[in-house]
Structure formats: structure tokens, C-alpha cells
Amino acid sequence: MSLPRRPVRTTENFERTLDEVQRFLETELDAATAFADLLDRLDSWLDLVSEHPKMGGDLLRRAPRSVEARALARRLASELGEGESVREWVLDDHLVLYLQSPDAVWLLAIRHQRQLGYDLPRTWGPRD
């Protein structure tokens, strides 16, 4: 029996960070085919996450270590709706942040492991 699939939607921030990953791969790593490979892996992963949206780790289950991170985690948790969670998934050398909600999966951000961290306030952004 197959589980019902949820639509996968992208945020503007995800599209921006995907562009940043492309630039990073092409300029910093000089890996011309790496971005095409990433898109292929991402496409396969999207099929999987649409059917199993809770497969990624719950980002807010990890205990933040700094005062700033705890404050940000509280703010983020307060903005989540019923049945929503921010998840993370390691996809080869990349980390994908996504929002699992009852009606959809929202792609929030993607980073190569060698890029700098996330800008979570901008990552969250509007979901429309």
C-alpha cells in the first residue's frame, strides 16, 4: 500500500540558496558537473520526501547550545502550526532544510557542507 503523497513546494529562499550552491560548486570547488548531479539526486529525494515527509531529523529536537540559538529555536517553534515541524536531511554533501506540514512539504534552504550556515530568519520567509 502506497502512502498519500504531499505536494512539494519551494520557497524563494530555497531557490536563492540553490543558486548559491550552484555558484559555490562552480567557483569554489570548480566542479562543473556537480550541480547537475545534485539536481538529479534532489529530484529522486523529492519523490521520497513527498511520500515520507517525516523522514528527516526534527531540527528543533536538538538542544541549542547558545543563548541566541535557544531564542531563535523558541521563536521558530512559536511560528509552527499544528502538525508542522522543521526537518533536516543530509543529501550527499548537502544539507536540506524543509518544513513538513499536514498538507505539503516546503523546501526552505539547501547548503553544501562547506558553505557557511543558514540565515534562519530569512530562511523561514513567507510560504505562499
C-alpha positions, -999 to 999 in steps of 0.1 A, spaced: 0 0 0 14 34 -10 12 64 13 -5 95 1 20 120 -14 21 156 -3 29 183 -28 65 196 -25 68 234 -28 97 257 -28 102 290 -10 120 319 -25 148 313 0 152 277 -12 156 289 -48 181 316 -37 202 291 -17 201 266 -46 215 293 -68 242 300 -42 250 262 -41 254 263 -79 278 293 -77 297 276 -49 301 244 -68 312 261 -100 335 287 -85 348 275 -51 350 238 -59 354 241 -97 330 211 -101 312 217 -134 291 186 -133 284 185 -96 254 208 -98 237 186 -124 244 156 -102 229 174 -73 197 182 -92 194 145 -102 198 134 -66 174 162 -54 148 150 -79 149 115 -66 149 127 -30 118 149 -37 98 117 -47 108 101 -14 101 131 9 67 137 -7 57 102 4 76 102 38 77 138 49 89 130 85 120 110 74 143 139 81 155 148 116 134 172 136 156 204 137 141 216 170 147 183 189 183 192 192 192 212 222 207 246 211 240 254 229 239 292 228 215 317 242 210 332 207 202 297 193 178 289 221 159 322 215 158 316 177 146 280 183 118 293 206 108 319 180 108 293 153 88 268 174 62 295 181 57 301 144 50 265 136 14 255 130 -4 224 142 13 193 128 43 212 114 80 206 120 112 218 105 133 189 93 168 184 80 181 159 56 217 152 45 218 147 8 253 136 -2 274 167 6 244 190 11 220 197 40 184 204 31 160 222 55 123 216 49 90 222 66 68 192 70 32 203 73 -1 183 71 -8 195 35 26 200 19 64 198 22 80 232 19 117 234 8 133 261 30 170 260 22 199 240 9 236 243 17 268 225 7 286 212 38 315 236 31 293 267 28 286 289 58 255 285 79 218 294 74 201 327 79 171 313 96 150 345 98 153 348 60 150 311 56 116 309 72 101 336 49 66 337 36 51 304 24 26 314 -3 
